[in-house]
């Protein structure tokens, strides 16, 4: 109940930040690439990390949004993420994502059927507090946002049998993003309070810890031009389950923005060991369609 109260409270704060209704027509008034791409949990960011920017290209008098589909191919698993987000007045972001983690033929090794899939739904809200990544070039102040992601795992009995304390949880975070136009750099740091095991796909909390832990997400991207960016992500994660050590995640990516209506992202990801399966490194691909 407390978890749901937190996310509902943040949604209320988000809607309250929009003191006047946006225009009905998205104006795509922001610069190309400043809406970022949809990260694996559905919010605006890069592949593994959340950014402080707001989804879509709507200006501070309008709105915009995106839909996305992401697939990660690992040696023993496949992760699919799909969903949508909306940004209101470049101030508020609301998002939804569905994640499906397919065990493929690794399922029998874990005592499960071939092709068994862990799934979870993620509802997110983000509010820009201060700063503007584009217009605050004369100050060191980054754009700073706070947010929450409510996650509900759809495999309750199994994740608790594996040692998770709960099948639902709320991640709370604060992100800072700084765009250095003169250097073509985008730098982001995020502090996330979480109990999630493997982003929540293996539940929340465990026999080793059921307390919130502060984890770090960092991203650095270089813009070759307004259409093409290359970057790296790093994300730390808690290690709550005794049966399987959880490692940090990293990625190197290329993002292409041919227009404001579409972006494509390709990456090499290293997620370490997952559920006793070692060296889970592979390819990440994502498409985002927006307005």
C-alpha positions as CSV (number, residue, x, y, z in Angstrom):
1,X,0.0,0.0,0.0
2,X,2.8,2.4,0.9
3,X,4.5,1.7,-2.5
4,X,1.3,2.6,-4.4
5,X,0.8,5.7,-2.3
6,X,4.3,6.9,-3.2
7,X,3.7,6.5,-7.0
8,X,0.2,8.0,-6.8
9,X,1.6,10.9,-4.9
10,X,4.2,11.6,-7.5
11,X,1.7,11.4,-10.3
12,X,-0.4,13.9,-8.4
13,X,2.6,16.1,-8.1
14,X,3.4,15.7,-11.8
15,X,-0.1,16.7,-12.8
16,X,-0.1,19.6,-10.4
17,X,3.1,20.9,-12.0
18,X,1.1,21.4,-15.2
19,X,-0.9,24.5,-14.0
20,X,-2.4,25.0,-17.4
21,X,-3.5,22.5,-20.0
22,X,-1.0,22.0,-22.9
23,X,-2.1,22.8,-26.4
24,X,-3.8,19.9,-28.1
25,X,-1.3,19.8,-30.9
26,X,2.3,18.7,-30.2
27,X,4.6,21.4,-31.5
28,X,7.9,19.4,-31.5
29,X,9.5,22.7,-30.4
30,X,12.6,21.2,-28.8
31,X,16.0,20.4,-30.4
32,X,16.5,17.1,-32.1
33,X,17.7,14.4,-29.7
34,X,16.9,16.4,-26.5
35,X,14.1,14.0,-25.7
36,X,16.7,11.2,-25.6
37,X,15.5,7.6,-26.3
38,X,13.4,5.2,-24.2
39,X,15.5,3.3,-21.7
40,X,14.7,-0.3,-20.8
41,X,12.2,0.7,-18.1
42,X,10.3,3.1,-20.4
43,X,11.5,6.6,-19.3
44,X,13.6,9.1,-21.3
45,X,17.2,8.2,-21.1
46,X,19.7,5.9,-22.8
47,X,19.6,2.1,-22.9
48,X,20.3,1.2,-19.2
49,X,20.1,4.6,-17.5
50,X,17.5,7.3,-16.8
51,X,18.2,10.9,-17.8
52,X,16.7,14.1,-16.3
53,X,15.2,15.1,-19.7
54,X,11.5,14.8,-20.4
55,X,10.2,12.4,-23.1
56,X,9.1,13.8,-26.5
57,X,9.8,17.1,-28.2
58,X,6.9,19.2,-26.8
59,X,7.9,22.7,-25.7
60,X,6.9,24.3,-22.4
61,X,3.5,25.2,-23.9
62,X,2.8,21.8,-25.5
63,X,3.3,18.1,-25.2
64,X,4.8,15.1,-27.0
65,X,5.3,11.4,-26.6
66,X,6.9,8.2,-27.8
67,X,6.3,4.5,-28.2
68,X,9.2,2.1,-28.2
69,X,10.2,-1.5,-28.7
70,X,13.5,-2.9,-27.3
71,X,15.1,-6.3,-27.6
72,X,18.2,-7.6,-25.8
73,X,19.8,-10.8,-27.1
74,X,22.0,-12.5,-24.5
75,X,23.8,-15.9,-24.7
76,X,21.1,-17.6,-22.4
77,X,18.2,-15.1,-22.3
78,X,16.2,-12.6,-24.3
79,X,14.7,-9.4,-22.9
80,X,11.9,-7.5,-24.6
81,X,10.6,-4.1,-23.5
82,X,7.8,-2.2,-25.1
83,X,5.6,0.7,-24.0
84,X,4.8,4.4,-24.3
85,X,5.6,7.7,-22.6
86,X,4.2,11.3,-22.8
87,X,5.9,14.6,-21.8
88,X,3.8,17.5,-20.8
89,X,5.1,21.1,-21.1
90,X,8.7,19.9,-20.9
91,X,8.0,19.5,-17.2
92,X,6.3,16.2,-16.5
93,X,6.8,12.7,-17.9
94,X,4.4,9.7,-17.5
95,X,5.5,6.3,-18.8
96,X,4.5,2.7,-19.1
97,X,6.6,-0.3,-20.1
98,X,6.2,-4.0,-20.2
99,X,9.2,-6.3,-19.8
100,X,9.4,-9.9,-20.8
101,X,12.5,-11.9,-19.9
102,X,12.5,-15.1,-21.9
103,X,14.6,-18.0,-20.5
104,X,14.6,-19.8,-23.9
105,X,16.3,-23.3,-23.6
106,X,17.9,-22.2,-20.4
107,X,14.6,-22.8,-18.5
108,X,15.2,-26.5,-17.8
109,X,18.6,-25.7,-16.3
110,X,16.8,-23.6,-13.7
111,X,14.1,-26.3,-13.2
112,X,11.6,-24.5,-15.4
113,X,10.0,-25.3,-18.7
114,X,11.6,-24.4,-22.0
115,X,10.8,-20.8,-22.9
116,X,9.6,-19.8,-19.5
117,X,9.1,-16.0,-19.3
118,X,9.4,-13.6,-16.4
119,X,7.2,-10.5,-16.9
120,X,6.7,-7.2,-15.2
121,X,4.7,-4.0,-15.7
122,X,6.3,-0.6,-15.0
123,X,4.5,2.7,-14.5
124,X,6.7,5.8,-14.2
125,X,6.4,9.5,-13.4
126,X,9.1,12.1,-13.6
127,X,9.1,15.8,-12.8
128,X,11.7,18.4,-13.9
129,X,12.5,20.4,-10.8
130,X,15.1,23.0,-11.9
131,X,17.4,23.7,-14.8
132,X,17.1,23.3,-18.5
133,X,19.6,21.0,-20.4
134,X,19.5,23.2,-23.5
135,X,19.1,26.8,-22.4
136,X,21.3,26.8,-19.3
137,X,24.6,26.9,-21.1
138,X,25.9,29.8,-19.1
139,X,25.7,28.0,-15.8
140,X,27.1,24.7,-14.4
141,X,23.6,23.8,-13.1
142,X,22.3,20.7,-14.8
143,X,18.7,19.9,-15.5
144,X,17.5,18.0,-12.4
145,X,14.5,15.7,-12.2
146,X,13.0,13.4,-9.6
147,X,10.9,10.3,-10.4
148,X,9.5,7.0,-9.4
149,X,8.8,3.7,-11.2
150,X,6.2,1.3,-9.7
151,X,7.0,-2.2,-10.8
152,X,4.7,-5.2,-10.6
153,X,6.1,-8.6,-11.3
154,X,3.7,-11.1,-12.9
155,X,5.4,-14.3,-11.6
156,X,4.6,-13.8,-7.9
157,X,4.9,-17.4,-6.6
158,X,8.1,-18.2,-8.5
159,X,10.0,-15.0,-7.6
160,X,9.1,-15.5,-3.9
161,X,10.2,-19.2,-4.1
162,X,13.5,-17.9,-5.4
163,X,13.9,-15.8,-2.3
164,X,12.4,-12.5,-3.2
165,X,10.5,-10.7,-0.4
166,X,7.9,-9.2,-2.7
167,X,6.5,-9.2,-6.3
168,X,6.2,-5.4,-6.4
169,X,8.3,-2.4,-5.6
170,X,8.9,1.3,-6.2
171,X,12.2,2.7,-7.4
172,X,12.8,6.4,-6.5
173,X,15.4,8.4,-8.2
174,X,16.9,11.8,-8.8
175,X,18.7,12.5,-12.1
176,X,20.9,15.4,-13.3
177,X,21.7,15.9,-17.0
178,X,24.1,18.5,-18.5
179,X,24.3,19.3,-22.2
180,X,27.6,20.9,-23.2
181,X,26.7,22.3,-26.6
182,X,30.2,23.7,-27.2
183,X,31.7,20.2,-26.6
184,X,28.9,18.1,-28.1
185,X,28.6,16.2,-24.8
186,X,25.7,15.0,-22.8
187,X,26.5,13.9,-19.2
188,X,24.0,12.3,-16.8
189,X,24.2,11.0,-13.3
190,X,21.3,9.3,-11.4
191,X,20.9,8.1,-7.8
192,X,18.3,5.4,-7.5
193,X,16.8,4.0,-4.3
194,X,15.7,0.4,-5.1
195,X,15.1,-3.1,-3.8
196,X,14.8,-4.6,-7.4
197,X,16.4,-7.8,-8.3
198,X,17.5,-7.8,-12.0
199,X,15.5,-4.6,-12.5
200,X,12.5,-6.3,-10.7
201,X,12.3,-9.3,-13.1
202,X,13.3,-11.5,-10.1
203,X,11.2,-9.6,-7.6
204,X,12.2,-7.2,-4.8
205,X,14.3,-7.7,-1.8
206,X,15.6,-11.1,-0.7
207,X,17.3,-13.2,1.9
208,X,20.5,-11.1,1.9
209,X,18.7,-7.7,2.2
210,X,15.2,-6.2,2.1
211,X,16.3,-2.6,2.6
212,X,16.4,0.2,0.0
213,X,19.9,0.7,-1.4
214,X,21.2,3.7,-3.2
215,X,22.5,2.7,-6.6
216,X,24.2,4.8,-9.3
217,X,23.6,5.2,-13.0
218,X,25.9,7.2,-15.2
219,X,25.9,8.0,-18.9
220,X,28.1,10.0,-21.3
221,X,27.2,10.6,-24.9
222,X,29.1,12.4,-27.7
223,X,27.1,14.0,-30.5
224,X,29.0,13.7,-33.8
225,X,26.2,15.8,-35.3
226,X,22.6,16.5,-34.5
227,X,21.6,13.1,-35.9
228,X,24.2,10.8,-34.4
229,X,25.4,10.1,-30.9
230,X,27.7,7.5,-29.4
231,X,27.9,6.8,-25.7
232,X,28.4,4.6,-22.7
233,X,26.2,3.6,-19.7
234,X,27.1,2.1,-16.3
235,X,24.5,1.0,-13.8
236,X,25.1,-0.5,-10.3
237,X,22.5,-2.9,-8.9
238,X,21.7,-4.4,-5.5
239,X,22.6,-8.0,-4.7
240,X,19.7,-9.3,-2.6
241,X,19.3,-12.9,-3.5
242,X,21.6,-15.5,-2.0
243,X,21.1,-18.1,-4.7
244,X,22.7,-16.0,-7.5
245,X,25.1,-13.0,-7.3
246,X,23.9,-9.9,-9.2
247,X,26.4,-7.9,-11.2
248,X,26.5,-4.3,-12.4
249,X,25.5,-3.5,-16.0
250,X,27.3,-1.6,-18.7
251,X,26.6,-0.7,-22.3
252,X,28.2,1.1,-25.3
253,X,25.7,2.4,-27.8
254,X,25.0,4.3,-31.0
255,X,21.8,6.3,-31.4
256,X,20.6,7.7,-34.7
257,X,17.9,10.4,-34.9
258,X,17.0,10.8,-38.6
259,X,14.0,12.9,-37.7
260,X,12.0,13.9,-34.6
261,X,9.6,11.1,-35.3
262,X,11.9,8.1,-35.2
263,X,15.2,7.0,-33.5
264,X,17.2,3.8,-33.6
265,X,19.6,2.6,-31.0
266,X,22.1,-0.2,-31.2
267,X,24.3,-1.3,-28.3
268,X,26.7,-3.9,-26.9
269,X,25.6,-4.7,-23.3
270,X,27.3,-6.5,-20.5
271,X,24.9,-7.6,-17.7
272,X,27.3,-9.9,-15.9
273,X,26.0,-13.1,-14.3
274,X,22.2,-13.6,-14.3
275,X,20.5,-16.4,-12.4
276,X,23.6,-18.6,-12.2
277,X,24.3,-18.1,-16.0
278,X,27.7,-16.4,-16.4
279,X,28.9,-13.7,-18.8
280,X,25.6,-12.4,-20.2
281,X,26.9,-10.1,-22.9
282,X,25.1,-9.4,-26.1
283,X,23.3,-7.1,-28.5
284,X,20.7,-4.4,-27.7
285,X,18.4,-2.9,-30.3
286,X,15.6,-0.4,-29.9
287,X,13.3,1.6,-32.1
288,X,11.3,4.7,-30.9
289,X,8.5,6.4,-32.7
290,X,7.5,9.8,-31.5
291,X,5.6,13.0,-32.0
